[in-house]
Amino acid sequence: MPADNCVKCYLMIDINSLYSKFLNSGSVSTDTRKITPGCMFFALKGPSFNGNAFASKALELGATYVVIDEGEALDERYLKVDDVLSTLQQLASHHRQQLGIPVIAIVGSNGKTTTKELIKSVLSTRFKVLATPGNFNNHIGLPLTLLMLDESHNIAVIEMGANHEGENALLCEIALPDYGIVTNNGKDHLEGFGSIEGVIRSNSELYSYLAKHKGTAFVNAYDDTLMHESAQVDKRITYSGISPGRIPINADFSLLAEILQPTIRFSMNGETTESILSGDYNFDNITASICIGHHFGLNSTELSKGVSSYQPANLRSQWIQKKQNTIFLDAYNANPSSMELSIRNFMGMPQSNKLLILGDMFEMGAYEAQEHQALADWCLQFKQAEFWLVGKAFSATQSDFRKFASTEEVANELQNYPLTNRLVFLKGSRGMKLESLLDWIE
């Protein structure tokens, strides 16, 4: 058949036909380096790449079908659509609807991944749970996550990461969540949101979706802003993590902490459970996970096992013991709000001889200089600890703390002057790669 006729034959495909082909394929890929035999390749494109150029390569590597939006559909294996990305999103949403399992969405400025992993750990004591892997939480990663669902799953726990207003609303339209939780509102991605008010509006897009579609919101009763924004949701379940120093507050579900440092210990139905996590902000995450597990009918034994078995990973809230030093690694990301919470918790640890290595906070936009200076000034209260500030933004602050232009400069310092018997704190935005210092902190 001539090529021009092929274009007419395979120009468009309806969602049901596409879904049938997806079911036969069993998996999708957007990267020719990760093609598996029989998969469906989606030719995504961006500022510096165009997957359409690799469609034929994907077929050579074993893909059964390629979804394209440029070039010619040379045979029946080429599925041409108006826009590959929107087609991927539509397919994922369609797949999610066909399975019909409960979907829990998580948004917020800080603690999304820890809360996601805690909820997964708790619910997995009884159910088969699919949770967002790694950082698959944006407009591309979320549909890829949903397409991992199959009939064996009972529940999906979906993390949503937004950096501008309207994005959480889009992600909700793809994932169609039945349940939702906003962890908190903080100063994250100010470059995209413009202000803390923009952050609040963005996170509240989840509440708006749940209100419109009669979903259920789990809300931290201690957070006045979340309580106010979630009032639009008819089905609202409130929770409160009552910890030392907090005045008890009424909520639909409450949990009582005995201690928060160096680890969290709490009571539930007369039994004590311990988590390797620390701090009141992590106790809020634990309380949320147990509240959700309780809602889904888990008993105390299952709830306790889910929390106590959770081990932080992926550069988040990890304790690492070296020969000469102990390290608290929380270097996956950072913003002013998460920095303050984590530093305050670390400074409450009973150990002495503390060194805090703080890396630049990215995506601050016009607030960059202001927020880095404010954090440096805030850290002055902790006179019993040593602070090293790392990166261009921190180096530009007016401060007597030691400053390093880059992570590489810190590595050189550690090689020349090794640390001994120190409790070390590492936190900065992902691009700072502070975890690379681990090899030099012996």
Buried (B, 14 or more C-beta within 10 A) or exposed (E): EEEEEBBEEBEEBEBEEBBEBBEEBBBBBBEBEEBEEEBBBBBBBEEEEBBBBBBBBBBEBEBBBBBBBEBBBBEEBBBBBEEBBBBBBBBBBBBBEEEEBBBBBBBBBBBBBBBBBBBBBBBBBBBEBBBBEEBBBBBBBBBBBBBBBEEEBBBBBBBBBBBEBEBBBBBBEBBBBBBBBBBBBBBBBBBBBBEBEBBBBBBBBBBBBBBEEEBBBBBBBBBEBBBEBBEBBEEBBBBBBBBEEBEEEEBBBBBBBEBBBBBBBBEBEEEEBBBBBBBBBBBBBBBBBBBBBBBBEBEBEBBBBBBBEBEBEEBBBBBBEBEEBBBBBBBBBBBBBBBBBBBBBBBEBEEEBBBBBBBBBBBBBEBBEEBBBBBBEBBEEBEEBBBBBBBEBBBBBEBEBBBBEBBEBBBEBBEEEEBEEBBBBBBBBBEBBBBBBBEBBE
